[in-house]
Amino acid sequence: MSNPQSKWTDGSLAPGESESFSGSVSCRHYGQAGRVTTRETLGRAVRFLREKEIESPRLNAEILLGHVVDRPHSHLCLESHRLLSISQLAKFKRQVVKRSRHEPLSYLIGRQSFVDLSFVVNSKVYIPRPETEILVDEVLKLLRGPFLHAHRRPLIVDLGTGCGNIAISLARGMPEAIVYATDISAEALGVAVHNAELHHLEDRVVFIKGDLFDPLREENLAGRVDVIVSNPPYVATPEIESLPPEVRREPRIALDGGKEGLDFYERIIPLSSRFLRRGALLALEIGHGQLEKIQHMIARQEDMEPVRVVKDYQGIDRIVLSKERVRREG
């Protein structure tokens, strides 16, 4: 891949130009009538973000500017001489300052890509990660075969749905499926419902407020569910303060997994057998170094098969898959 820096001339910041991104929206540094080109604006923003030690400053600046001018950020290199309006420049500068203070990029633009879909996100929901796409892919691979010629609709449960990215992606990947998605946060569920509507899946994804399995007890799902999937909070409480500042801006309720990061697994795993039909799947995302203890939790469940482990893109054990045992007659 070519070096993105070769497309731009950053130049040097004159004295006081850093202050132009300090919260003031004055355009006095940018010449006549405050009009400035895309290239000039990006150059100064990249330098500012680099000074603030923001990772990938050019990509961040391009994504923010693309959002402000409502253009794909990859097109900006073809519009380097485009003049920004004063209002566009002011909005961009505000966004750059927020990013320099480690506000997550996805919150600033209000979107996050996941699988091949775009999801609305805000500060009330955890931002979907690429590793969770592996969880969705594995579930779809295991579901599609058995249900290819099935005469019933698969039932899926997503525990702790957040913005709905797992539930909605599974519903889209399995057009016959009905998905029940729970979350304890009403604000997160509001975002999830909006995302389901955006992707025209509100008729097949049922969002219910409540803690893990609690709201499902009235849905007559005992022994009927084909997949239980969850990416629960799994950061150990003592480790939260050492997380990157961007991550600490995300809802603590979506991060904090208790003393060892295992609290939610200790609740999900023993209760799964009540809802799973025979031969059905439990699929969980896990944290670094948690595999052995989670394997032991599942091994203690006499109705669950030994786990299959899937690594993430960095070679870390990330997904555990286990099936409800099929009882043999006689």
C-alpha positions in Angstrom: 0.0 0.0 0.0 1.3 3.4 -0.8 2.1 5.9 1.9 -1.0 8.2 2.4 1.4 11.0 3.4 2.6 11.2 -0.2 -0.8 12.5 -1.2 -0.6 15.6 0.9 1.7 18.4 1.8 1.3 19.0 5.5 3.6 21.9 5.8 4.4 23.4 9.2 2.2 25.0 11.7 2.8 28.7 12.2 2.9 30.0 15.8 -0.6 29.9 17.3 -2.1 27.6 14.7 -2.4 24.8 17.2 -4.7 27.1 19.1 -7.0 27.1 16.0 -8.0 23.6 17.1 -8.2 24.4 20.8 -12.0 24.9 20.8 -12.2 28.3 19.1 -13.9 28.3 15.7 -12.2 31.4 14.5 -11.0 31.1 10.9 -8.4 33.9 11.0 -5.6 31.5 10.3 -7.1 30.4 7.0 -6.9 33.4 4.8 -9.5 35.4 2.9 -13.1 35.1 4.2 -12.1 32.0 6.1 -12.2 29.8 3.0 -9.6 27.0 3.0 -9.0 23.9 0.9 -9.5 20.4 1.9 -5.7 19.7 1.6 -4.8 22.7 3.8 -7.4 21.8 6.5 -6.4 18.1 6.5 -2.7 19.0 6.8 -3.2 21.1 9.9 -5.6 18.6 11.5 -3.2 15.8 11.0 -0.4 17.7 12.6 -2.6 18.7 15.5 -3.8 15.1 16.1 -0.2 13.8 15.8 0.9 16.3 18.5 -1.9 15.0 20.7 -0.6 11.5 20.2 -3.7 10.2 18.5 -3.1 6.9 16.7 -3.5 7.1 12.8 -3.9 10.9 12.8 -4.3 11.1 9.0 -7.0 8.5 8.8 -8.9 10.1 11.8 -8.7 13.5 10.1 -9.9 12.2 6.8 -12.8 10.3 8.3 -13.9 13.3 10.3 -13.7 15.6 7.4 -15.5 13.2 5.1 -18.3 13.1 7.7 -18.5 16.9 7.8 -18.7 17.3 4.1 -20.8 14.2 3.6 -18.4 12.5 1.3 -16.6 9.1 1.5 -13.3 9.9 3.2 -11.5 7.9 0.4 -12.7 10.5 -2.1 -11.0 13.4 -0.4 -7.7 12.9 -2.2 -9.6 13.6 -5.4 -11.0 16.8 -4.0 -7.9 18.3 -2.5 -8.6 21.8 -3.8 -12.3 21.9 -2.7 -13.0 25.0 -0.6 -14.7 24.4 2.7 -17.4 26.8 3.9 -17.0 28.6 7.2 -19.6 26.4 8.9 -17.9 23.2 7.6 -14.6 24.4 8.9 -16.0 25.3 12.3 -17.7 21.9 12.6 -14.6 20.0 11.5 -12.4 21.9 14.0 -14.8 21.1 16.9 -14.7 17.4 15.9 -10.9 17.4 15.7 -10.6 18.9 19.2 -13.0 16.3 20.6 -11.0 13.6 18.9 -7.8 15.0 20.3 -9.3 14.5 23.8 -9.8 10.8 23.0 -13.5 10.9 22.3 -14.0 7.7 20.2 -14.1 8.3 16.4 -17.2 6.2 16.0 -19.1 8.4 18.5 -18.1 11.5 16.7 -19.4 10.3 13.3 -22.2 8.3 14.9 -21.6 5.2 12.9 -19.6 1.9 13.1 -19.2 -0.7 10.3 -19.7 -4.3 11.4 -19.7 -7.3 9.0 -21.0 -5.5 5.9 -23.5 -3.2 7.6 -23.4 0.3 9.1 -24.7 0.7 12.7 -25.7 3.9 14.5 -23.7 4.2 17.7 -23.5 6.8 20.5 -22.0 7.0 24.0 -24.7 4.8 25.4 -23.5 1.7 23.6 -20.3 -0.3 23.2 -18.6 0.1 19.9 -18.7 -3.1 17.8 -15.2 -4.6 17.2 -13.8 -6.6 14.3 -13.2 -9.6 16.5 -16.9 -10.0 17.1 -17.4 -10.5 13.4 -15.7 -13.8 13.9 -18.4 -14.8 16.4 -21.1 -13.9 13.9 -19.4 -15.8 11.1 -19.0 -18.9 13.2 -22.6 -19.0 14.2 -23.8 -18.5 10.7 -21.6 -21.3 9.4 -22.9 -23.7 12.0 -26.5 -22.6 11.5 -26.8 -22.6 7.7 -26.1 -26.3 7.2 -28.7 -27.8 9.5 -31.4 -25.3 8.5 -30.8 -25.4 4.8 -33.7 -27.8 4.3 -35.4 -27.4 7.7 -39.1 -26.9 8.0 -39.0 -24.5 11.0 -37.5 -21.1 11.7 -34.3 -21.1 13.9 -34.6 -19.2 17.2 -31.6 -17.2 18.3 -31.0 -15.4 21.6 -28.5 -12.5 21.8 -27.6 -11.6 25.4 -26.4 -8.1 26.1 -27.2 -6.9 22.6 -25.9 -3.3 22.9 -26.4 -1.5 19.6 -27.9 -4.7 18.2 -24.9 -5.5 15.8 -24.8 -9.3 16.6 -28.6 -9.8 16.5 -29.2 -7.8 13.4 -26.2 -9.3 11.5 -27.4 -12.8 12.4 -31.0 -12.0 11.3 -29.7 -10.7 8.0 -27.4 -13.7 7.5 -30.3 -16.1 8.3 -33.4 -14.7 6.6 -35.6 -17.4 8.2 -34.4 -16.7 11.8 -36.2 -15.0 14.6 -33.8 -13.3 17.1 -34.6 -12.4 20.7 -32.1 -9.7 22.0 -31.9 -8.6 25.6 -30.1 -5.7 27.3 -30.4 -4.2 30.7 -29.9 -0.7 29.3 -33.0 1.0 27.9 -30.8 3.6 26.2 -28.8 0.8 24.4 -32.1 -0.9 23.4 -33.3 2.4 21.9 -30.2 2.5 19.6 -30.6 -1.2 18.8 -34.3 -0.8 17.8 -33.3 2.1 15.6 -30.6 0.0 13.9 -33.1 -2.8 13.2 -35.4 -0.3 11.6 -32.6 1.1 9.4 -31.9 -2.4 8.1 -35.6 -3.4 7.8 -35.3 -6.2 10.3 -37.7 -5.0 13.1 -40.1 -7.8 12.2 -37.6 -10.5 13.0 -35.5 -9.1 15.8 -37.3 -8.8 19.1 -35.7 -6.5 21.7 -36.5 -7.0 25.3 -35.3 -5.0 28.3 -33.8 -7.0 31.1 -30.8 -8.8 32.6 -29.5 -11.6 30.5 -32.1 -14.5 30.5 -34.6 -12.8 32.9 -36.9 -11.2 30.3 -37.0 -14.4 28.3 -38.7 -16.4 31.0 -42.1 -15.2 29.8 -41.4 -15.9 26.1 -42.0 -19.6 26.2 -38.4 -20.3 24.9 -37.4 -23.1 27.3 -35.8 -25.9 25.4 -36.6 -24.3 22.0 -33.6 -22.0 21.3 -31.1 -23.0 18.5 -28.4 -20.6 19.4 -27.5 -18.5 22.4 -24.8 -16.0 21.5 -23.2 -13.3 23.7 -20.3 -10.9 23.8 -20.6 -10.0 27.5 -18.5 -7.6 29.5 -15.3 -9.4 30.2 -12.8 -6.8 31.4 -11.6 -7.4 34.9 -12.6 -4.5 37.2 -9.0 -3.8 38.3 -7.9 -3.5 34.6 -10.5 -0.9 33.5 -8.4 2.1 34.5 -5.5 0.8 32.4 -7.5 0.6 29.2 -6.9 3.1 26.4 -8.6 6.4 27.1 -10.9 5.9 24.1 -12.2 2.6 25.5 -12.7 4.1 28.9 -15.2 6.5 27.3 -17.5 3.6 26.4 -20.2 2.6 28.9 -18.7 0.9 31.9 -21.6 -1.4 32.2 -20.5 -2.8 28.8 -16.9 -3.3 29.9 -16.9 -4.4 33.6 -16.9 -8.2 34.0 -16.2 -8.2 37.7 -13.2 -9.1 39.7 -11.7 -11.5 37.1 -13.9 -10.5 34.1 -15.8 -13.8 34.4 -19.0 -12.7 36.2 -21.3 -12.9 33.2 -20.0 -16.3 32.0 -20.7 -17.7 35.5 -24.3 -16.6 35.0 -24.8 -17.4 31.3 -23.2 -20.9 31.1 -25.2 -22.7 33.8 -28.5 -21.3 32.6 -28.0 -21.9 28.9 -29.2 -25.5 29.1 -32.7 -24.4 30.2 -33.2 -22.6 26.9 -31.2 -24.6 24.3 -32.8 -27.5 22.5 -30.7 -30.7 22.1 -27.8 -30.2 19.8 -28.1 -26.4 19.9 -25.2 -24.0 20.1 -23.8 -21.7 22.8 -21.4 -19.2 21.3 -19.4 -16.7 23.4 -16.7 -14.1 22.9 -14.1 -14.2 25.6 -11.2 -12.1 26.9 -7.5 -12.7 26.7 -6.4 -15.4 29.1 -9.9 -16.5 30.1 -10.1 -19.7 28.0 -9.1 -22.2 30.6 -11.5 -21.0 33.3 -14.4 -20.8 30.8 -13.6 -24.3 29.5 -13.9 -25.5 33.1 -17.2 -23.8 33.6 -18.6 -25.5 30.5 -17.1 -28.9 31.4 -19.0 -28.7 34.7 -22.3 -28.7 32.8 -23.2 -32.3 32.1 -25.4 -31.3 29.2 -22.7 -29.4 27.3 -20.2 -30.8 24.9 -16.4 -29.9 25.1 -15.7 -26.5 23.6 -14.3 -25.6 20.2 -12.1 -22.6 20.2 -11.6 -20.0 17.5 -8.8 -17.5 17.5 -9.0 -13.9 16.5 -7.0 -12.0 13.9 -4.1 -11.7 16.3 -4.0 -15.4 17.2 -5.7 -14.9 20.6 -8.3 -17.4 21.8 -11.5 -15.3 21.3 -14.6 -17.5 20.6 -15.8 -20.6 22.4 -18.4 -22.8 20.9 -20.2 -25.6 22.7 -23.3 -27.6 21.9 -26.1 -29.0 24.1 -25.6 -32.8 24.1 -28.0 -35.0 22.2 -29.3 -37.6 24.5 -29.2 -41.1 23.1 -32.1 -43.4 23.7 -31.7 -46.8 25.3 
